[in-house]
Amino acid sequence: MSGELGHAKRALLALLGGRWPEGGVSDAQWDAIAAMAAAHRLEPLLHWRAQQSQCALPAEIAAAWDGAHRGAALAALAQQAALRLAVERLGAAGVAAVALKGVRLAWRDYPAPGLRPMRDLDLLVPAARALDAAAVLAEAGFEPETSTPLASGRRPRREAGRAAPTCCWP
């Protein structure tokens, strides 16, 4: 990591840690930081970190990160409702489900769920009930992620007695 991009990456890591980057940040570096933040969906977390550490951000970036933070907070509420619906419907059908990855992290490990933007809900169901789960979730309005075996109606692969994950969109 060298030059402007290397400094921008180090500055981004410092901001994520709630610290102001050493040596300041040039306009070009701010542009690179903003682009990396958007590409990795870090804007809500960076907005929160900047507020917590009272970092003065360039006005344009502060406004963009504030907007992303607000949007992610609203999306998190909608995702929570979708998760509740999915778990309730699966439970009523006798299918056990456990939330994994982003949704679990967002609600358990982040100071606020909107700081961990998500595109989907990841649920773990018993492999033997995966097709049942897919049917229940489809009836509730969910769609399987296109990269999963369930999207094509194939039975998920079972590895060493473990259940197969099901990824669904609200």
N, C-alpha and C positions, 0 to 999 in steps of 0.2 A: 504494500500500500504506500504509494508515494504521491506527491503533488497535491493538487487541489482536491481531487476525489478522495485521496487517502485522508486528508485533513477533514473533509466533509463527513466521511464515515466515522472517524474518531469523535467528531463533534456530535454526530447523531447518537453515538453510544453514550457520550457524556450527558446529553439531554435526556436520554432514556433513564439514566441513573440519577436524574434530578440535579445535575451539576451544569454550570455554565462552562462551555468549551474553553480550554486554555488557549490563549493567544487570539481570542476573538474569532469572528466568522465574517468572511467577505460576502458580497452580494452573490457572487457565483457559487460560493459554498452553500449559502442559504437556498439557492435554487436547487442544488444537488440534494441537500437535506430534505427539502420539500418533496422532491420527486421520489426519493427513496422512501420517505414516510408514506406517501400515497401508494406506492407500489406494494409496500408490505403491510398496509392497513394499520399503520402506527399512529396516525394523526390523533385519534381520541386519547390515546395514552400519553402522547407528547403534550397535548393540550393540558391534560391533568397534571403531568410532571412540571410543566412550565408554571402553572398556577401554584402548585405546592412549593416550588423553589423560588417563586417570584422572579423568574427569568423574563427579561424584557425581549420579546420577539419582534421582528419586523411586522408592521401592522397588517400587511397582506397575508402573511403566513399565520399570524395569530387569528385573523378572521376565518381563514380556511380551516384551521385546526379546530376552532370553536364550532364551526358549522358541522364538521365531521363528528365532533364529540356529541353534539345535540342529536344528529341523525343516528349515530350508533346507540345512544341511550334509548331513543324511541324504538329502534329495531330490536334492541335487547328485550324490551317489554313485549313486543309482538312475538319474538322467539320464545320467551318464557310461556306465553299463552299457548303457542303451538306445541311446546314440549309437554305442557300439562294435558293438552288434548290428546296427544299421542300416547302418553303414559296411561291416561284414563281409559282410552279405547282399548289399548293392549291389555290392561289389567282386567277390563270387563270381559275380554275374550280369553282370559286365563294365560296370557303370554307375559312372562316376566321380561322387563326391560331395564337397562341401566344406561344412563347418559354417559357419554365418553367425550374426550377431547375438548374442543372449544367450549361447548355449552357447560360442561362440568367445571372447567377451569374458570369460565366467566363468572359463574354464580358462587363458586366456593373460594377461589384463590385471588381474585382481583378486588380492589377496593370498591369498584362499581362494575356491573356486568357490561356496560357499554364500552369499557376500556379494552375489551377483547372482542372486536368485531367478528362475526361469523357469517358464513354463507349458507350453512346447512346445519342440521341437527344429526349428530351421530349417536345411534342407539345400538346397544349390544343385546341381542336376543339369543335364546338357545338355538343352535343350528337346526335341530329337529323341528322347530316352530318358525323358522325364518320365512317360509312361504306363507304360513298363516299370518304372520306379522305383516308381511307385505300386503296381503289382501285387506287386513283390518285397516292399515294405514291408507291404502288407496281409497277405501270406502270413506275415510275421514277427510279426503282431499289432498293427501300427501302424494308426492311422486318420488320414485326411487332415483337416486343419482344415476346418470347414464353409465358410469364406470363400474357399477356393481353387477354381480351375476343376477340379482333379482330383477334388474331392468329388462333382461332378456328372458326371464322366466326360468333360467337355469337354477338348479339347486346349488347353494353355496358350498364351497369346499370345506370340509371339516378337518381340522388339524389337531392331532393329539388330544382328542376329546374336548376341544375348546369350541365355544359357540362362535358363529360367524357374525361380524358386524353388519348392520343394515344402516345405510345412510339415506336419509329422507329429507326432502324439501318441504317446508310448510306451504 
